Amino acid sequence: MSHVCKAILFTRGAVLSGCLVQFKMLWLLF
């Protein structure tokens, strides 16, 4: 796996986990 592919997968994973965290926070608020 190339360096660029790893970077893309890492950033995509970080974005997805960030969205999940925000969703959990919204779920707790409502």
N, C-alpha and C positions, 0 to 999 in steps of 0.2 A: 504494500500500500504506500502510495506516495505521500510526501509531506503535506501537499496541498489538500489531498483527500482527508487526511487526519484532521487538518485544521477546519475544514468544512463540517465534518461530522461533529467535531468538538463544539463549534459555535452553534450548530443546529441543536445539539443536545442541551447546551446551556440555555438557549432560547426556549426550548420545550419545557425544561424544568422550571424556568422562570415563570412561564405561563401557568404551569400547574400550581406553583406557589401562590400566584395571584388569585387563581381560581379558588384555592382552599381558603384564602383570606376572605374572599367575597362570600364563600359558602358559610364561613363562621359569622360574618356580619349579618347575614339575612336568615 
